[in-house]
Amino acid sequence: MTDWTLLYEAFDPAQEPLREALCTLGNGYFATRGAAEEAEADEIHYPGTYLAGGYNRLKTEIAGRVIENEDLVNMPNWLFLTFRPADGDWLNLLGSEILSYRQELDLKAGVLTRDVRFRDRQGRETTLTSRRIVSMSDPHLAVIRWSLRPENWSGPVIVRSALDGRVINAGVARYRDLNNKHLAPLETAALGEEAILLLVETNQSHIRVAEAARMRVFRDGAPVPVQRENREEDGYIAQDLTFEVEKGQTVIVEKVIAFYTSRDHAVPDPGLAAAEEIERARSFDGILERHRLVWSHLWRRCDIVLEGKQRTQMILRLHIFHLLQTVSPHTVDQDVGVPARGWHGEAYRGHIFWDELFIFPFLNFRIPVLTRALLRYRYRRLPAARRLAQDAGYRGAMYPWQSGSSGREESQVLHLNPRSGRWIPDNTHLQWHISSAVAYNVWQYYEVTRDAEFLSFYGAEMLIEIARFWASVATFNPERDRYEIRGVMGPDEFHDAYPWATEPGLDNNAYTNVMAAWVLCRARDALDRITGERRRELREFLGLDDQELAEWEKISRRMFVPFHDGIISQFEGYERLEEFDWEGYRKKYGDIHRLDRILEAEGDTVNRYKASKQADVLMLFYLFSSAELRGLFDRLGYDLPAEAIPRTVDYYARRTSHGSTLSRIVSSWVLARADRTQSWALLEEALESDIADIQGGTTPEGIHLGAMAGTVDLVQRGQTGLEARDDFLRLNPCLPDGLQGLRFRIRYRGHWLDVDIGRDKMRVSAPDGWAGPDKIIVRDESHPFRAGEVLEFRCETEGGGRRPVAQDVARSAARGPIDVLPEASGEAST
């Protein structure tokens, strides 16, 4: 294993589901899991292919009621490629003796390679090397190249290539009782001699999907004569190629596919588009060349270089890799959001949650045009958010906890507890704090980019409508002289009701209330930032008058926040809950991440206990600096002394199971300044969460994209103290002792800033121009900064980490960008 390679050196059927998720290849338009080409869906393999935003809705009768779910559809399997000697069996590693095996994911180039040598039941030994890419240069192309070498035999072989639209959604075991057949066959056809075509359609959303595949065979660079025979069924077409192989001679089998849908721009007929694309498509080498070039451009923007931590470096790059495969520059023109589990599997049905809160910070500083496009997914669903608020009896816009194609609430009505086998009411739709996350993302994008046009025509309207929602939700309690928000859930999904109540919902969740007050303030700020004419237009269009603005001002200063024992309460009444026997349950069950399922199976409920699935109150310390948070609490009329913050962090750290992969991200962040050792330990646990599948079987259903991006952001901002706030760029790095150095580039207000933090010094430069502030704040001291200059700070050990000494600053002329990756040749793609 290198810091650019994910490597497996043995075939392990039990690990295949996990490896298939981690070895997914994608380009922001579609993604295909890393299943072996010859595999069909079974208990070991699941060769899923997913279109970004490719949803379909079906109904199922279950537990005495009809429920409706919108799913990310498993699209036709284009991977299928197998072979057999004319008198032998089809390729099956489980039925063969594996002599050697190696699977490698090249993160730098985006290439998946499998090299296997095996002996079949007749004693024939064969070496098969497979290389696969999903093109990052052309979003509609993917290609497989087989190198097939018979080691001790010769004779005729048959290679079968197929496009299979008979697939169903079966990648998540707990969903298998639900209706899962989403595709209806439309057409199969031969495209000349070399290619085949499959056309299907989703049976409710009516997305037409076309796949075309071209097969060619070469030996020593020359075409091999082959006999071809097509096989067709409803929703399925295959081509058999028969040709001779010689002992010790390698034959190249190349399968190029084109993938188009009716959702594509300027594509009136996806079948015709796929046929034309496959006819003019280059060879594997030609496609690979452009694919490598675009990946080199992406890595130049997005790489983060760690020194002294090889495995950490590799996993960090794996996380960046999967983020860029899920949302890439190809996403900019699409109407899609950021799915919590990537386009890597069917968990959470491909829905959009609040994970973008953990994803956008990385994109804001690297590819801000992509964040802008993803925020427009939310803007296009603003009318649906308004309807959702209205249906609940409120004003403004209430975004759904789970969003899919239309922006309606897609959260389940029931969910299955796999421990008890019971279907249980799902109350997660009460997580109204998702609206504040949307608002936070809008404002952070603006802070980094100063994109005034976006704020004027999209962002301000979203902020105002979310603020209006919170103002209508908040009710005044004259006894407290405070506003309250009742009947909600916070980020901690273990608690959705009081154990003494008959209805779901909690009162005055601290995170929800503070974020609501923050949104009311930022909506006012947004109005102040946009130009006078546009401000007048927006106020007229939304019917926003001075009286309503005055009400927002009042609520933002008088929102209730619960406390107990000198710390912020997770919600009102939290102190009445029982303490939980953590040690006893760990001894009894071992893994208690999903404590809610364990207790429900016992006939108990986690609602009775001071036990959290994930960080809730601590989210406030994740999103805001201590200075910002104290300012918010001062505005609300509460005293938040400095010592209350570590007390609050410690209190909830001891009562959290980390049942969500996001939880360690938040906990590591809030400990980054107070406890460097524990913070880095939590970061390393978070880095391992998917690659080691520490939750015991969830990653095969789809990666945890929020946690992956969160780990990257923990290095990018958490270890460096990077903030874009109040028209200033701030840095306050404190690297742990085990990290020798850190290098990266960020894009801030249209220009690149290079940051190089070593053992002895830190360099900050903007070699290509600078339109940001004329001062950069390092450790609360401002330093003049201009294009072409380098700021250098001496670093020294302090508090278990290395920090720059702000009083020891050198200035010099910039010598060019830091060497994150070698400069790519050719035209830039992003």
Phi, psi and omega in degrees: 000132174247178180281004173241008190224130167262120191233137172234131186244020174204150177273122182228101183307324182294335182265353184302316180302319178294314181297324180297322177291314183289336180259017174302140174245137180203175182217019182087346177254311172214162181219148180228130181297159186276040179287153175298146184299325184279355187278145169245162183297126176204200182286347180256312188250152173211090184279073182275145172233135187227132174273132176302119181076017182272084186254160175208145186247132178225155177253150178218139173268122183207144180052035175081010179214159179267123177243153184237133180229139172259124186245148165288123191276133169287109185280168182309139182281109179269349186292330200305121179206123181214174179207165171204148166301150185305330181249021184235191182266157174295152181308126180206103183295329180293334179260013182237165173267115182275119182271326175202153184207135177209128176234131188223129173255112179274106185287328181293319185257349181069044182237133175254123183238136173232127181236114184225137173240129187217162178239125181275183186292340178268006178085004179284129178256135184222141171252128180234122174244124180246133173235138187220140171222148165250113197297128174272347178271324177234109188294348184262001186243146169214159185208146174237136172235121175261136167250110187250121184229108174285123187273327184222026182207162176221164177138183181284143174233158175240123174253129179247127175243134185224156166240117190243108178262012179273005185292157176234172172274107181219023186277351179234116188302320185286351177264358193288346174279355181265154177302134190221011179261104188257344188253136174247130181289143177241313188200145165232146183200154170272139176248086185069209184273326191267342193231159178227160183226140173232134178232124178228174179215138174293140193276357175236313181277348174058045171274118176277133184236126179241133172234132175237142182229134177244132182243132175221151181231135182226151170223125182055036177083355182252146179298143178260132176297131181226151168263134184241139176218127181266144177233129185230138170223174175300120178076015184209136173215138180225156174231125175263130178244122180247129181202170183267143172235153181242143178307129176079000180254135182269133175248137178259124176245124186239126178240115177251133179236149173242139186230117179226156176220168179288354176274351183289146176286143176057033178229087181291334182225101183297328179296315178294319180298317179295319180296318180292320181296318184289333179289323184260000184297146178286179174283176177305312183297321180293318178293320181297321182301311180291323179300313178299320182298313182293321176297324179295324176295317180296318180292327178297325177284322200246350184291149171234122186260121174254142176247130176094008182219077188297311181294318177301318178300314181298314182294321178300318178291324175301318180293318176297318180303312182288329174297315181288336174283335180277312177232116184231179174305337176291345180282340190303320182269007180258157177261075182224157173255193180257109182287143182299329184247022181066185171264046190248357183175185189255006178298143182059013176060023180073018186281163181259122178249220179260007185300338177300339175301329181263347186261319186297325180305321177294315182291325179305321184268002183234304182228070187299333177298333178287317175301317179304314180295319181290327175292331177290335169304316178291321181296319180297337179260014175298318176301321178294322177294324176295318179296321180297318177295316181297318180296333178273358178092021183237173177260175175072213186232128177242110181284147182283152176296319175241127180238147178229243185282320190256342184093004173284167178288118181255006179300147180293150172277324177231150171225152184268129169271108183295341178287317184261341184077009182262146173270129189237144176304138180253115183254016185293346176296348178279003178278070183291347179298348175304326180296320177294326177297318177300314179297317179300318180295320177300312184291320179295322176300316180295319181300321183281324189256335190053041178282087185294326180294319177298314180299320183293317190257348180226303190297315183297321180296318177296315180300316182295316182290327175290319176300317179299321177299310182297323179295326180279335178284322184293132178243144184273130176252104184296333179294324179267343190057041183221157173267146183229155174235119188244154171073041182235177168242145172268189179300332180285108185278359174289333185247112177235000181195160172278141181296340181263004183252158179262344181248149178288163177111150181236155183257137171054053170298124188301314180300313181300314184293316180294318178296323177298316178297319179298317180299317180301322178291316184290329176298319175297317179299319180299318177299323181289334185276336184272158187293159185303315182295314180293325177299316179296317179300315184293318179295322178293315183296321183268355182064040185264112183250175183295327180296318179293320178296323178294324177295319177300317180301317182293314181296320183293347178254350186230026177286138181281135173233122182281146175228155167208141179052034176079008176236164178287128178281142178300320173202166180297130181092000181302324183293345180278349181285160181277150171289148184258146180276079183297313183296317180297319182284329175294321177294324185282320188243343184077270180277114179239028177304316180260067181299329180298319180290321180299310184292322178297321179294334177275357183085013180251183176218139179291344178300342182281346195239157171278073183218125184247145174287321185206173180300136179234284174305322184295343175301330179297321179283340176284317186277333186234145171292163180299325179294316178298316184293319177296325176297319177297315181291324175299317179298324180280354179085023178246144174270124176239084182296155183304323183288343180289334183291306178297328177296318179294317179299313182295320182300312183279334176300324181279357183233027183235132181271348186058043178288349173251141179294341179285339190295317180294330176301310183295314182296319178298319181299311186288344177265359190299331179260333187269325184218085186300319183296311181292324178299313181292325177297318178293323177298317180294324174297317179296322177297326182276352192301320179266316185296330177255000179049057188291346177271004170073055172115002181274325184297325177303337179278354182143139180297164176259091191293323179299317179292321178299309180295326180296323178294321178296316180293329176299324177282314184295314183249320184295319181278344184251350184065026182289125178221141168247104186209138174056042177065021176229151171256127186241143175226135176212067186287151173207087184284141175293157185300326183286349181262117186284329182189165183212127179227138176196169176238145172230154177253119184232115179052044171094357181226157181271139175239126179262132179235126181228109182248115180251192180290326187249339182207163176237134178244137175230126181211157176229082189288341187253018183115164184205123177240011179278194181296153182279004175224143173244135182264121177239118181053047175069011174242133183270145182226128177304143184212133180221163177301142177084359179256160173237128170264129178238132181237135172285139180254146176218158181286135180202125175060038178082010179208176180254127182236151175287147176265107187295336181280350184244082188242133174245148179237140178206173179280142179293145181250015182113170184293152177292153185273079173285310174220153175303144180299132178280147175270163178092178184287135178296143184257349183225000000 
